[in-house]
Amino acid sequence: MIQILIVTHGPLAEALKVSAGMFFPQASDITALSLNPQDNPLELKDRIVTEVRRIDEGDGVLIFVDLFAGTPCNMTALALAELSDIPIQCLVGVNLPLVMEALGSLNSMDLHALTAHLTHIAADTILDLRAKLEL
Protein backbone atom coordinates (compact mmCIF):
# COMPACT_ATOMS: atom_id res chain seq x y z
CA MET A 1 0.00 0.00 0.00
CA ILE A 2 1.11 3.57 -0.64
CA GLN A 3 2.27 5.25 2.55
CA ILE A 4 1.83 8.94 3.42
CA LEU A 5 4.41 11.18 5.06
CA ILE A 6 3.61 14.80 5.94
CA VAL A 7 6.53 17.16 6.64
CA THR A 8 5.79 20.70 7.83
CA HIS A 9 6.90 23.65 9.86
CA GLY A 10 5.77 23.30 13.47
CA PRO A 11 2.89 21.06 14.54
CA LEU A 12 0.90 21.31 11.29
CA ALA A 13 1.80 17.79 10.12
CA GLU A 14 0.51 16.17 13.30
CA ALA A 15 -2.57 18.41 13.30
CA LEU A 16 -3.43 17.32 9.73
CA LYS A 17 -3.01 13.69 10.73
CA VAL A 18 -5.27 14.08 13.77
CA SER A 19 -7.87 16.06 11.82
CA ALA A 20 -7.93 13.56 8.95
CA GLY A 21 -8.43 10.85 11.56
CA MET A 22 -11.81 12.36 12.39
CA PHE A 23 -12.96 11.14 8.95
CA PHE A 24 -10.58 8.29 8.08
CA PRO A 25 -9.43 5.83 10.77
CA GLN A 26 -6.50 4.83 8.55
CA ALA A 27 -5.07 8.33 9.08
CA SER A 28 -3.38 6.85 12.13
CA ASP A 29 -0.97 5.24 9.63
CA ILE A 30 0.21 8.64 8.38
CA THR A 31 3.72 9.56 9.44
CA ALA A 32 4.04 13.19 10.52
CA LEU A 33 7.36 15.03 10.83
CA SER A 34 7.69 18.56 12.17
CA LEU A 35 10.45 21.11 11.87
CA ASN A 36 10.69 23.19 15.02
CA PRO A 37 12.69 26.44 15.37
CA GLN A 38 15.50 24.77 17.32
CA ASP A 39 15.87 21.85 14.87
CA ASN A 40 18.86 21.36 12.60
CA PRO A 41 17.57 21.23 9.00
CA LEU A 42 20.00 18.49 8.00
CA GLU A 43 18.73 16.34 10.84
CA LEU A 44 15.25 16.75 9.36
CA LYS A 45 16.59 15.41 6.06
CA ASP A 46 17.98 12.39 7.89
CA ARG A 47 14.64 11.87 9.66
CA ILE A 48 12.83 11.97 6.31
CA VAL A 49 15.19 9.34 4.87
CA THR A 50 14.80 7.14 7.94
CA GLU A 51 11.00 7.39 7.99
CA VAL A 52 10.58 6.75 4.26
CA ARG A 53 12.74 3.64 4.51
CA ARG A 54 10.79 2.50 7.58
CA ILE A 55 7.28 2.97 6.16
CA ASP A 56 7.74 1.94 2.51
CA GLU A 57 5.99 -1.35 1.78
CA GLY A 58 6.94 -1.47 -1.89
CA ASP A 59 4.14 0.62 -3.41
CA GLY A 60 5.86 3.91 -2.68
CA VAL A 61 5.50 6.92 -0.46
CA LEU A 62 3.51 10.10 -1.04
CA ILE A 63 5.11 13.02 0.77
CA PHE A 64 3.20 16.20 1.46
CA VAL A 65 5.09 19.37 2.45
CA ASP A 66 3.65 22.72 3.42
CA LEU A 67 5.61 25.41 1.60
CA PHE A 68 7.63 25.48 -1.62
CA ALA A 69 11.29 26.36 -0.95
CA GLY A 70 10.74 26.14 2.81
CA THR A 71 13.05 23.96 4.85
CA PRO A 72 10.73 20.90 4.92
CA CYS A 73 10.49 21.09 1.12
CA ASN A 74 14.22 21.65 0.66
CA MET A 75 15.15 18.80 3.01
CA THR A 76 12.67 16.52 1.26
CA ALA A 77 14.33 17.39 -2.06
CA LEU A 78 17.72 16.44 -0.60
CA ALA A 79 16.28 13.23 0.84
CA LEU A 80 14.90 12.22 -2.56
CA ALA A 81 18.47 11.94 -3.85
CA GLU A 82 19.23 9.35 -1.15
CA LEU A 83 15.99 7.46 -1.75
CA SER A 84 16.25 6.77 -5.47
CA ASP A 85 15.49 3.08 -4.86
CA ILE A 86 12.00 3.86 -3.50
CA PRO A 87 9.11 5.26 -5.56
CA ILE A 88 8.32 8.65 -4.04
CA GLN A 89 6.14 11.56 -5.07
CA CYS A 90 6.06 14.86 -3.24
CA LEU A 91 3.27 17.43 -3.33
CA VAL A 92 3.78 20.94 -2.02
CA GLY A 93 0.96 22.92 -0.40
CA VAL A 94 -0.63 20.32 1.83
CA ASN A 95 -4.12 20.94 3.16
CA LEU A 96 -6.72 18.79 4.89
CA PRO A 97 -8.89 18.16 1.80
CA LEU A 98 -5.87 16.83 -0.13
CA VAL A 99 -4.85 14.54 2.73
CA MET A 100 -8.42 13.25 2.98
CA GLU A 101 -8.65 12.70 -0.79
CA ALA A 102 -5.35 10.81 -0.69
CA LEU A 103 -6.61 8.59 2.13
CA GLY A 104 -9.82 7.89 0.25
CA SER A 105 -7.97 6.97 -2.93
CA LEU A 106 -5.01 4.93 -1.63
CA ASN A 107 -6.51 1.57 -2.51
CA SER A 108 -7.79 2.49 -5.96
CA MET A 109 -4.72 4.07 -7.60
CA ASP A 110 -1.00 3.56 -7.92
CA LEU A 111 1.38 6.27 -6.75
CA HIS A 112 1.63 8.08 -10.08
CA ALA A 113 -2.12 8.05 -10.70
CA LEU A 114 -2.77 9.26 -7.16
CA THR A 115 -0.29 12.11 -7.57
CA ALA A 116 -1.85 13.12 -10.88
CA HIS A 117 -5.35 12.98 -9.37
CA LEU A 118 -4.39 15.08 -6.36
CA THR A 119 -2.59 17.61 -8.53
CA HIS A 120 -5.66 17.84 -10.76
CA ILE A 121 -8.09 18.51 -7.91
CA ALA A 122 -5.77 20.71 -5.80
CA ALA A 123 -7.22 23.99 -7.05
CA ASP A 124 -10.69 22.80 -6.03
CA THR A 125 -9.60 22.33 -2.41
CA ILE A 126 -9.72 26.07 -1.76
CA LEU A 127 -12.48 28.50 -2.63
CA ASP A 128 -13.79 31.96 -1.95
CA LEU A 129 -16.67 31.40 0.47
CA ARG A 130 -18.44 34.67 -0.37
CA ALA A 131 -18.36 33.88 -4.07
CA LYS A 132 -19.45 30.29 -3.48
CA LEU A 133 -22.41 31.37 -1.34
CA GLU A 134 -23.03 34.41 -3.53
CA LEU A 135 -22.87 36.78 -0.52
N, CA, C and O of each residue as an XYZ file, in Angstrom:
540
protein
N       0.845     -1.180      0.000
C       0.000      0.000      0.000
C       0.893      1.247      0.000
O       1.976      1.250      0.585
N       0.428      2.281     -0.652
C       1.112      3.566     -0.641
C       1.073      4.115      0.780
O       0.044      4.049      1.453
N       2.184      4.647      1.222
C       2.271      5.252      2.549
C       2.314      6.775      2.405
O       2.754      7.295      1.380
N       1.857      7.477      3.430
C       1.828      8.939      3.419
C       2.733      9.479      4.519
O       2.682      9.041      5.668
N       3.562     10.445      4.131
C       4.413     11.178      5.062
C       4.103     12.660      4.883
O       4.098     13.162      3.760
N       3.846     13.355      5.976
C       3.614     14.797      5.944
C       4.755     15.463      6.694
O       5.050     15.103      7.834
N       5.405     16.448      6.045
C       6.535     17.157      6.639
C       6.220     18.653      6.597
O       6.020     19.219      5.522
N       6.179     19.290      7.766
C       5.787     20.704      7.829
C       6.587     21.472      8.867
O       7.306     20.902      9.688
N       6.433     22.777      8.796
C       6.903     23.650      9.863
C       5.977     23.468     11.066
O       4.757     23.416     10.914
N       6.563     23.372     12.260
C       5.766     23.302     13.472
C       4.826     22.111     13.503
O       5.058     21.114     12.819
N       3.763     22.209     14.295
C       2.892     21.056     14.543
C       1.831     20.798     13.459
O       0.931     19.986     13.671
N       1.922     21.460     12.328
C       0.902     21.307     11.292
C       0.767     19.864     10.812
O      -0.351     19.386     10.619
N       1.874     19.165     10.618
C       1.800     17.787     10.120
C       0.975     16.899     11.044
O       0.104     16.156     10.592
N       1.255     16.983     12.328
C       0.514     16.165     13.296
C      -0.948     16.600     13.364
O      -1.839     15.762     13.501
N      -1.196     17.905     13.268
C      -2.572     18.406     13.297
C      -3.364     17.898     12.092
O      -4.535     17.545     12.231
N      -2.746     17.857     10.921
C      -3.425     17.323      9.734
C      -3.732     15.843      9.911
O      -4.808     15.378      9.536
N      -2.793     15.109     10.477
C      -3.006     13.685     10.734
C      -4.182     13.475     11.686
O      -5.063     12.656     11.420
N      -4.192     14.205     12.778
C      -5.269     14.076     13.766
C      -6.605     14.482     13.157
O      -7.610     13.798     13.352
N      -6.624     15.577     12.431
C      -7.871     16.056     11.821
C      -8.387     15.082     10.779
O      -9.588     14.814     10.727
N      -7.508     14.549      9.951
C      -7.929     13.557      8.946
C      -8.478     12.311      9.631
O      -9.363     11.644      9.094
N      -7.960     11.996     10.809
C      -8.429     10.846     11.562
C      -9.872     10.966     12.025
O     -10.500      9.965     12.370
N     -10.403     12.186     12.037
C     -11.810     12.363     12.390
C     -12.727     11.802     11.306
O     -13.900     11.531     11.562
N     -12.191     11.628     10.090
C     -12.962     11.138      8.952
C     -12.484      9.769      8.466
O     -13.279      8.968      7.974
N     -11.189      9.505      8.604
C     -10.580      8.287      8.082
C      -9.751      7.625      9.182
O      -8.692      8.140      9.540
N     -10.207      6.501      9.722
C      -9.435      5.828     10.770
C      -8.010      5.478     10.328
O      -7.093      5.457     11.150
N      -7.826      5.205      9.036
C      -6.498      4.833      8.550
C      -5.510      6.004      8.578
O      -4.332      5.821      8.273
N      -5.973      7.189      8.936
C      -5.066      8.334      9.081
C      -4.043      8.084     10.178
O      -2.989      8.720     10.206
N      -4.348      7.165     11.075
C      -3.383      6.847     12.129
C      -2.098      6.259     11.544
O      -1.067      6.239     12.216
N      -2.153      5.780     10.299
C      -0.967      5.236      9.635
C      -0.095      6.312      8.994
O       1.018      6.021      8.556
N      -0.582      7.543      8.933
C       0.212      8.637      8.380
C       1.399      8.896      9.299
O       1.276      8.869     10.524
N       2.541      9.146      8.688
C       3.718      9.559      9.440
C       3.825     11.075      9.337
O       3.775     11.632      8.241
N       3.970     11.732     10.466
C       4.039     13.194     10.516
C       5.387     13.618     11.095
O       5.780     13.175     12.174
N       6.089     14.484     10.363
C       7.355     15.035     10.835
C       7.245     16.551     10.892
O       6.721     17.186      9.977
N       7.742     17.112     11.973
C       7.685     18.557     12.170
C       9.084     19.137     12.246
O      10.002     18.518     12.784
N       9.233     20.328     11.703
C      10.449     21.111     11.871
C      10.142     22.197     12.880
O       9.265     23.032     12.660
N      10.864     22.184     13.987
C      10.693     23.194     15.015
C      11.839     24.197     14.943
O      12.887     23.886     14.376
N      11.665     25.398     15.506
C      12.687     26.444     15.366
C      14.089     26.017     15.812
O      15.076     26.467     15.230
N      14.193     25.175     16.810
C      15.498     24.771     17.321
C      16.122     23.618     16.542
O      17.269     23.256     16.805
N      15.395     23.034     15.590
C      15.874     21.853     14.872
C      16.935     22.198     13.829
O      16.917     23.268     13.221
N      17.846     21.268     13.648
C      18.856     21.361     12.598
C      18.222     20.846     11.302
O      17.754     19.708     11.261
N      18.199     21.660     10.248
C      17.568     21.227      8.997
C      18.137     19.918      8.442
O      17.383     19.095      7.923
N      19.431     19.717      8.542
C      20.005     18.486      8.005
C      19.568     17.260      8.798
O      19.495     16.159      8.252
N      19.282     17.443     10.071
C      18.728     16.337     10.845
C      17.317     16.006     10.369
O      16.913     14.843     10.397
N      16.565     17.014      9.931
C      15.246     16.749      9.358
C      15.383     15.904      8.100
O      14.608     14.970      7.893
N      16.347     16.218      7.269
C      16.588     15.410      6.058
C      16.851     13.966      6.435
O      16.306     13.052      5.817
N      17.684     13.754      7.445
C      17.983     12.394      7.890
C      16.743     11.699      8.443
O      16.560     10.500      8.233
N      15.895     12.438      9.143
C      14.642     11.872      9.663
C      13.712     11.468      8.526
O      13.053     10.431      8.593
N      13.663     12.293      7.479
C      12.827     11.969      6.314
C      13.315     10.668      5.679
O      12.515      9.777      5.395
N      14.616     10.560      5.458
C      15.186      9.341      4.866
C      14.854      8.131      5.727
O      14.405      7.107      5.213
N      15.071      8.242      7.022
C      14.805      7.135      7.942
C      13.338      6.724      7.908
O      13.027      5.535      7.834
N      12.436      7.701      7.962
C      11.002      7.385      7.995
C      10.518      6.794      6.672
O       9.718      5.858      6.675
N      10.982      7.316      5.556
C      10.576      6.748      4.264
C      11.021      5.296      4.173
O      10.247      4.431      3.763
N      12.252      5.031      4.551
C      12.740      3.642      4.511
C      11.939      2.745      5.464
O      11.694      1.577      5.163
N      11.541      3.289      6.596
C      10.785      2.503      7.581
C       9.377      2.192      7.094
O       8.900      1.073      7.279
N       8.699      3.157      6.476
C       7.281      2.971      6.155
C       7.024      2.369      4.780
O       5.940      1.834      4.545
N       7.991      2.440      3.860
C       7.745      1.938      2.506
C       7.466      0.441      2.529
O       8.217     -0.341      3.113
N       6.367      0.059      1.878
C       5.991     -1.349      1.777
C       6.140     -1.868      0.359
O       5.734     -2.991      0.059
N       6.724     -1.052     -0.519
C       6.940     -1.468     -1.895
C       6.098     -0.737     -2.919
O       6.428     -0.734     -4.105
N       5.000     -0.108     -2.473
C       4.136      0.617     -3.405
C       4.476      2.101     -3.467
O       3.887      2.843     -4.253
N       5.413      2.529     -2.652
C       5.863      3.906     -2.682
C       5.327      4.747     -1.547
O       4.501      4.317     -0.741
N       5.841      5.979     -1.521
C       5.496      6.921     -0.463
C       5.089      8.248     -1.097
O       5.778      8.770     -1.974
N       3.973      8.774     -0.644
C       3.512     10.096     -1.039
C       3.872     11.046      0.088
O       3.410     10.889      1.219
N       4.703     12.036     -0.230
C       5.113     13.016      0.772
C       4.379     14.321      0.489
O       4.356     14.806     -0.642
N       3.792     14.867      1.519
C       3.200     16.203      1.465
C       4.105     17.144      2.255
O       4.539     16.803      3.355
N       4.390     18.314      1.712
C       5.088     19.366      2.452
C       4.243     20.628      2.390
O       3.350     20.751      1.551
N       4.531     21.563      3.285
C       3.652     22.719      3.419
C       3.981     23.894      2.505
O       3.065     24.581      2.053
N       5.239     24.145      2.221
C       5.614     25.410      1.599
C       6.762     25.205      0.617
O       7.814     24.688      0.993
N       6.569     25.603     -0.631
C       7.633     25.480     -1.618
C       8.834     26.318     -1.195
O       8.688     27.475     -0.801
N      10.003     25.733     -1.278
C      11.287     26.357     -0.952
C      11.480     26.572      0.546
O      12.490     27.144      0.954
N      10.535     26.126      1.374
C      10.738     26.145      2.815
C      11.634     24.979      3.207
O      11.873     24.079      2.402
N      12.116     24.992      4.404
C      13.047     23.961      4.852
C      12.481     22.541      4.726
O      13.204     21.664      4.253
N      11.231     22.263      5.120
C      10.727     20.899      4.918
C      10.760     20.474      3.444
O      11.076     19.324      3.137
N      10.441     21.378      2.554
C      10.488     21.091      1.120
C      11.932     20.868      0.665
O      12.223     19.902     -0.041
N      12.825     21.758      1.070
C      14.219     21.646      0.665
C      14.863     20.370      1.196
O      15.618     19.714      0.479
N      14.575     20.015      2.431
C      15.155     18.801      3.012
C      14.549     17.549      2.383
O      15.220     16.525      2.260
N      13.277     17.635      1.983
C      12.672     16.515      1.256
C      13.357     16.345     -0.091
O      13.632     15.222     -0.512
N      13.634     17.453     -0.767
C      14.325     17.385     -2.060
C      15.694     16.724     -1.900
O      16.083     15.902     -2.729
N      16.418     17.073     -0.852
C      17.716     16.437     -0.600
C      17.548     14.949     -0.281
O      18.344     14.119     -0.721
N      16.523     14.625      0.476
C      16.280     13.228      0.842
C      15.962     12.384     -0.388
O      16.341     11.215     -0.458
N      15.268     12.972     -1.353
C      14.904     12.216     -2.561
C      16.138     11.655     -3.258
O      16.091     10.562     -3.822
N      17.240     12.399     -3.220
C      18.470     11.937     -3.849
C      19.006     10.669     -3.176
O      19.626      9.833     -3.833
N      18.772     10.530     -1.888
C      19.226      9.350     -1.152
C      18.243      8.190     -1.237
O      18.567      7.070     -0.845
N      17.057      8.452     -1.743
C      15.985      7.456     -1.746
C      15.606      7.034     -3.158
O      14.449      6.703     -3.416
N      16.560      7.043     -4.064
C      16.252      6.768     -5.471
C      15.768      5.342     -5.703
O      15.236      5.042     -6.772
N      15.940      4.463     -4.728
C      15.494      3.079     -4.857
C      14.038      2.885     -4.447
O      13.505      1.782     -4.566
N      13.390      3.944     -3.965
C      11.996      3.861     -3.498
C      11.144      4.800     -4.340
O      11.528      5.952     -4.542
N       9.992      4.340     -4.840
C       9.109      5.256     -5.563
C       8.519      6.293     -4.609
O       7.852      5.950     -3.633
N       8.775      7.555     -4.906
C       8.318      8.649     -4.043
C       7.766      9.762     -4.914
O       8.330     10.093     -5.957
N       6.661     10.329     -4.473
C       6.140     11.556     -5.068
C       5.989     12.559     -3.935
O       5.708     12.187     -2.796
N       6.177     13.825     -4.255
C       6.058     14.863     -3.239
C       5.168     15.977     -3.766
O       5.397     16.507     -4.853
N       4.157     16.325     -2.991
C       3.268     17.430     -3.330
C       3.471     18.554     -2.323
O       3.536     18.327     -1.115
N       3.569     19.752     -2.841
C       3.783     20.943     -2.017
C       2.459     21.679     -1.866
O       1.696     21.803     -2.824
N       2.188     22.170     -0.652
C       0.961     22.920     -0.399
C      -0.099     22.059      0.245
O      -1.271     22.131     -0.126
N       0.295     21.252      1.197
C      -0.632     20.317      1.830
C      -1.785     21.056      2.504
O      -1.611     22.130      3.080
N      -2.957     20.454      2.415
C      -4.116     20.937      3.165
C      -4.983     19.722      3.509
O      -4.799     18.639      2.953
N      -5.909     19.912      4.414
C      -6.720     18.791      4.888
C      -7.518     18.118      3.768
O      -7.547     16.888      3.725
N      -8.167     18.857      2.860
C      -8.890     18.161      1.799
C      -7.999     17.261      0.938
O      -8.434     16.186      0.525
N      -6.763     17.683      0.662
C      -5.865     16.833     -0.130
C      -5.467     15.578      0.635
O      -5.409     14.492      0.058
N      -5.195     15.718      1.921
C      -4.852     14.543      2.725
C      -6.028     13.579      2.756
O      -5.844     12.370      2.616
N      -7.236     14.106      2.940
C      -8.417     13.253      2.976
C      -8.656     12.568      1.631
O      -8.998     11.386      1.591
N      -8.481     13.288      0.547
C      -8.646     12.696     -0.787
C      -7.612     11.595     -1.011
O      -7.923     10.548     -1.578
N      -6.393     11.839     -0.566
C      -5.352     10.813     -0.690
C      -5.740      9.558      0.084
O      -5.623      8.446     -0.431
N      -6.198      9.735      1.315
C      -6.608      8.588      2.126
C      -7.754      7.821      1.479
O      -7.786      6.591      1.518
N      -8.677      8.538      0.894
C      -9.820      7.888      0.252
C      -9.488      7.201     -1.059
O     -10.277      6.399     -1.559
N      -8.335      7.506     -1.616
C      -7.965      6.967     -2.926
C      -6.798      5.995     -2.884
O      -6.426      5.446     -3.921
N      -6.219      5.769     -1.733
C      -5.013      4.929     -1.625
C      -5.177      3.548     -2.235
O      -4.254      3.037     -2.869
N      -6.321      2.948     -2.055
C      -6.512      1.568     -2.507
C      -6.977      1.444     -3.945
O      -7.089      0.333     -4.464
N      -7.250      2.573     -4.603
C      -7.788      2.492     -5.956
C      -6.837      3.013     -7.032
O      -7.168      2.974     -8.217
N      -5.655      3.502     -6.634
C      -4.724      4.073     -7.602
C      -3.298      3.716     -7.220
O      -2.989      3.474     -6.053
N      -2.424      3.687     -8.242
C      -1.003      3.564     -7.919
C      -0.456      4.953     -7.598
O      -1.175      5.946     -7.704
N       0.795      5.021     -7.212
C       1.381      6.271     -6.747
C       1.328      7.373     -7.798
O       1.007      8.516     -7.475
N       1.634      7.049     -9.036
C       1.632      8.084    -10.078
C       0.216      8.564    -10.399
O      -0.003      9.759    -10.597
N      -0.735      7.648    -10.450
C      -2.121      8.046    -10.705
C      -2.664      8.886     -9.546
O      -3.377      9.866     -9.763
N      -2.326      8.499     -8.324
C      -2.772      9.256     -7.156
C      -2.198     10.667     -7.181
O      -2.913     11.634     -6.918
N      -0.925     10.789     -7.494
C      -0.291     12.106     -7.569
C      -0.944     12.962     -8.648
O      -1.215     14.142     -8.425
N      -1.195     12.382     -9.803
C      -1.854     13.122    -10.881
C      -3.249     13.554    -10.471
O      -3.654     14.685    -10.737
N      -3.991     12.657     -9.821
C      -5.346     12.975     -9.368
C      -5.329     14.122     -8.366
O      -6.103     15.071     -8.492
N      -4.454     14.039     -7.376
C      -4.388     15.085     -6.357
C      -3.961     16.421     -6.953
O      -4.490     17.469     -6.581
N      -3.025     16.384     -7.860
C      -2.592     17.613     -8.533
C      -3.744     18.225     -9.323
O      -3.913     19.444     -9.354
N      -4.530     17.368     -9.958
C      -5.663     17.839    -10.764
C      -6.739     18.509     -9.908
O      -7.313     19.519    -10.316
N      -7.012     17.960     -8.736
C      -8.086     18.512     -7.910
C      -7.610     19.582     -6.925
O      -8.434     20.205     -6.255
N      -6.314     19.803     -6.826
C      -5.767     20.705     -5.804
C      -6.426     22.079     -5.822
O      -6.751     22.615     -4.762
N      -6.625     22.650     -6.981
C      -7.224     23.989     -7.053
C      -8.645     24.010     -6.499
O      -9.121     25.049     -6.041
N      -9.319     22.871     -6.541
C     -10.689     22.804     -6.035
C     -10.751     22.640     -4.518
O     -11.839     22.625     -3.944
N      -9.589     22.516     -3.861
C      -9.599     22.332     -2.411
C      -9.616     23.655     -1.652
O      -9.690     23.670     -0.424
N      -9.549     24.755     -2.381
C      -9.719     26.073     -1.764
C     -10.749     26.836     -2.570
O     -10.867     26.636     -3.779
N     -11.489     27.700     -1.920
C     -12.478     28.501     -2.633
C     -12.781     29.772     -1.863
O     -12.491     29.884     -0.672
N     -13.354     30.700     -2.546
C     -13.792     31.961     -1.950
C     -15.209     31.734     -1.424
O     -16.141     31.574     -2.212
N     -15.376     31.721     -0.124
C     -16.670     31.399      0.474
C     -17.750     32.384      0.059
O     -18.872     31.976     -0.240
N     -17.433     33.678      0.034
C     -18.442     34.665     -0.365
C     -18.906     34.417     -1.804
O     -20.101     34.481     -2.090
N     -17.985     34.140     -2.685
C     -18.359     33.875     -4.070
C     -19.177     32.589     -4.167
O     -20.170     32.529     -4.892
N     -18.756     31.571     -3.437
C     -19.448     30.288     -3.478
C     -20.891     30.422     -2.977
O     -21.812     29.840     -3.549
N     -21.071     31.189     -1.912
C     -22.407     31.369     -1.344
C     -23.148     32.567     -1.927
O     -24.274     32.879     -1.541
N     -22.475     33.229     -2.876
C     -23.032     34.414     -3.530
C     -23.473     35.460     -2.504
O     -24.590     35.974     -2.568
N     -22.585     35.767     -1.563
C     -22.865     36.776     -0.522
C     -22.352     38.142     -0.931
O     -22.499     39.107     -0.181
